[in-house]
Amino acid sequence: MRILMVTPEANPFARSGGLAEVISALSHSLVRRGHQVAVVLPLYRQVRESGHPLTFTGKSLPIPLSFKTLTAEIFETRLPSGVQFYFIGQDALYHREGLYGTAYGDFEDNAERFIFFSRAVVEMMEALELELEVCHCHEWQSGLVPVYCRTLYRERPRLQRLPIVYTVHNVGFQGIFSAFDLPLTGLGWELLSPKALEFFGRINLMKGGLVFADLLSTVSNKYREEILTPEQGFGLEGVFQERAQDLFGILVGVDYERWDPARDPFLPASYTPEDLSGKSRCKEALLKQFGLTLSPEAPLLGLTTRLYERKGIDLLEAILPELFGLGVGLVLQGTGEERHQYLLQEQALKFPGRFGLSLEFSEALAHQIIAGSDIFLMPSRYEPCGLDQLYCLRYGTIPVVRATGGLEETIQAYHPETGEGSGFTFRDYTPEAFLGAIRQALALYEDRPAWQALMRRNMALDFSWERVAPQYEDLYRLAQDKRRQALGG
Amino acid sequence: MASDRTAFLTQMVEISTSTISFGERLSNLVHLLARHLKVDLALYFGLDKSKEVLGLQVSSQGPVPVSGRLEFRLGQGVVGEAAATRQIRLAYRYQEGVVAANAGLERLLPEYETLAAFPVADDNFLYGVLLLADHRERTFGPAERQTIHLVTLMLAGTVRQALLQEDSKKRIAELSVLFEVGKALSATMELDELLERVVSTTAKVISARGAGLHIVDRATGQTKVSSQYGQVPPAQLCPIMPVPAPGGALEPPFIQGQTQDAEGRTHYYLIVPLTFKGHLEGSLCVFDKITPEGEFQPFDPENRQLLFTMAGLIVNALENALTYQQVESLAERNERMVRNLTALQEISRALLTTVNRDRLLEILLQGLIHPQGLGFDRAVVLMVDEAGQTLHGVKGAQRPPEEAAELTLSEALARPPGRPLPVADWQIPLRPDCGSLALAVLQQRAFHIHQRETGTPAALDAQEYFITPLVVKDRAIGVILVDNQDSGRPLEPEPLHVLQMLATQAALVLENARLYSAIEANNRELMLIRERMLESDRLAALSSLASGMAHEIRNPLVSIGGFARRIGKLVEKDSPLRGYVEVIQEEVSRLEKLLKEILDFTGENLSYFGDHDLDQIIEDTLVLVQRDLDAHNIKVVKELAPLPRLHCDDRQLKQVFYNLFTNARQAMSQGGTLTIRTYPVEREDGLYAAAEVSDTGGGIPLEVLHNIFNPFFSTKDYGTGLGLSIAQRIVSRHYGQIEVKNELGKGVTFIVTLPIAKYCLVKDAGRQAAPAGALHVPTGGR
């Protein structure tokens, strides 16, 4: 199958969160299964600085944005893995610090940036004469791709017969903009209706994707159920319910080539279920890196997160003093909202030698925290899928998670009697519930044999992409059937 | 402290100049200030468009819930006071009335002690109020106040920028709408689609619940166009507004107001006039502006401006579209005219190709009903019978349902109409009291009937029909009647006009055809008379010559024959002379036979009339030739019907059939079938017996066909050439006829018709020969 992934970010070029990893791992495993996969994303400054050589395709496409016209320059490169990458170049829009915004918030012209991106992608498919069999769009940033293909560009045979799958990784980000941004799209005002892009008097780019794509998917079955409800649907639950027949939940996979303690180049020592001694060395190195004075036997808690309330950072902040009262250490890596940065910095000053804080993101540190910690915390308010808890399983780090979305689907509560389950969970979004789950984990930590048995069992679990990619293949085939039907056989 | 302040201000500047969205900038500024001043809560209240209400927009506690927004009216609470006075307001819980006036704040920060409100304004406008709240009792020193002042200025700048940006976005959106509408207006002249688009985009851009448009003709007050979108109040639809006097007020007039519905909900409307140069007037209106929360609110002056612009666009486009419509209809009419004239010309040309009346009528009817012709559903031609003083139906036709797709006009004209209309029983007396059909003839003028009259033929079931007379040289020779009964279309004036043009020509060609056929008939009669005279002359001459010669030859021949026989008896059997004598005898008997045939032809022999059975005569004759037929492999098929007896000379009739059979046998030298049929024939002057003799010998070549009954004409090497002429003579002597049907490539059929018994006895001395007209001999292609 010839597949085009339309995404706002992808490893190893531009990353802000798990999406970048999902895209590259999914593409890679589809290529391994014999498909031709191309990925298209904006040519951010980060892409230019990623060190990969880019080639100009010779295509400069004029893209109208309301009364002005900007040029999209198409660059390409091919990774050794065989995945083809295209980049939509427009420096006025993408040559910046940050993908979607700065530390203070989102860019004010994000509507323009990703309307331009979506339209340029559609034009690119025509200009490069890509003979695609499936187009797979991700997140709100590519939500207009299906809209363009089915409205403004529907007369183009190539686009007309192209099946489009639209995947929502997080309904919390929908790309909602002022209705006055509609002229930027070049779409008719008739689309400013609740049946299409309109969303409480504004425009919603994710809604466009949900309404116009052939099939929809999200990243776990649990999350699929949750977004049908007003609590997690963020106002789009009606649209999801309307298209529930076409909405599928497919758990994302783990790229064990990059996330395996037996061969992880970021770790000071490797380890396996058979020989766990390397993990202790990782822990020691981590303690040393953050200058923590914790004894190596004491439990070390870890987080690599983003400093937003949806990640449950407020919950963590609320229990910090009590947590340190339990004699544990904590390392946290994360970027995000300023006020949380300040709050955490203040707390870090209060608990020197116990609280290691890094307000940056580095992939190496992420690996090191996941390997070096004994317990990993994910108190998310909601979590479509979540990847870190899956990495932790493989790294023998026991997750404490809130039972929501993908976390609930992948982490089963540990039963002391039966020894079943893979981690510790809590349901109520309260500091008490969170702390309760941590206490349970700490209690088991004292029972070394049981703890290590749990570690070993978790490390043997398989959440690889090899199990996931076939499900996407099925989804693509279904989308092709659906498209054929829509075109009358 | 100083470095702390510098760091804070640096960050402030960083935020207010960053490229992040306006809301996040505002929120970051408020958060940062709260942290810097170490106050429990910092809030920003924005002044809304009405400039009367301050609504909570940003809180340092986190996102502000959309529902149940905290609001203060101007002058209400410290927030309202600070806004009204543009002065800093400080309030403490212990002060009287503070808790009551600021009740809403209790929810956000229970047990607050200090409230400090700072107006957010630049040199010109007030944008909102910054409120700091703390659970301690505190004051703000000069340095802190200065910091807060700086922050309020930054907030003001950010809000102003946001408003400007929102405003320009809105302008661009409006422009793009106008652009789009303008493009649509100039791209299409489809008025309905266009107007629908205009009202729907108008409603969407102004975020109105509904919009409507109404245009009337000023003179007649008739609605020309009207269109609406969304929720439009049923009762009132865009009243037409008076046209403003030129050079009057700066802003064009408008109507703006509100009504209450049955449920007590207030509805708003805004109406602006559409001012046309010509005879049209109209209005464009919008109803109920909706807020994102679904509330209704009145329209503001900006909405009005946009509506005026929209109105201007519509007026121009509409005028263009109407002009276009006119031009289009004119062009259409021209095209129709050309089409009609082309059809007329084509029909005329077809009419000139023939003088056959039936063909002319077919062409005429096809032209009238064919879609590419005049396109009527039905057409009937009635002709005047001068002798009977009546009008009778001659031919009618009805348009076949599917004809249009199949045949072009010229193809259709070449063939008869597919669905004839039976009109032969239409008989209308030519009296003034017998309806329009009669009147059309009598007064020689056309009638357009809209109500079916009494006295018209029952088959004429149409309510509307048109009659035009066929007039030649001041004389009406008939009428044409058309209607559109089947499809129910009205009769348009244009085809009727063309019909009248066609009627004149049709009358002329029909009259010509009548004259031509009269001349032709006369001519044919003269030819026949002449031919018959020639024939009888020639036969008479031949008879007298032949019989004279026969008599002269017969006496010497008898002598030669007698002496030859006598010599024959004397010559020895084996004498060499014997052969010569026998040759003489044979030749003499051949000559005698020839002589006898000549005398038969000239009629100088006796007749033996009696009553005989025709079938028996044929059977007897067949016996004579049977062997000969068998020898040539000829099959005989007999279909003999029992018939009354004939009064005839059986010997002579046997001779007739003998000759016919012999001819047939000779024609089928390679074998074939000889078919003999007998049957009765009833004619005006009585009953006849007919006998058909058919062969399969390939027929008679056309070049010899007209000679076959002539005496001495033969195509054979040993024929006398008298066979068929003798047969003809014998048959005509019996008051019968002999006909020949020649099918080239197949064979020949001779039909002998003889009157039966009692009529044969009535002899008419004047009729020497059968009329030549009875011989339907083809004369070859004309």
Interface residues (C-beta under 8 A of the other chain):
Chain A: S66 F67 R96 G101 T102 Y104 G105 D106 F107 E108 D109 N110 S178 A179 F180 D181 L182 P183 G188 W189 E190 L192 F200 G201 R202 E309 E338 R339 Y342
Chain B: E14 I15 S18 T19 I20 S21 F22 G23 E24 R25 S27 N28 H31 L32 R35 S60 G62 Q165 E166 K169 K170 I172 A173 L175 S176 V177 E180 S200 T201 K204 V205 S207 I290 T291 P292
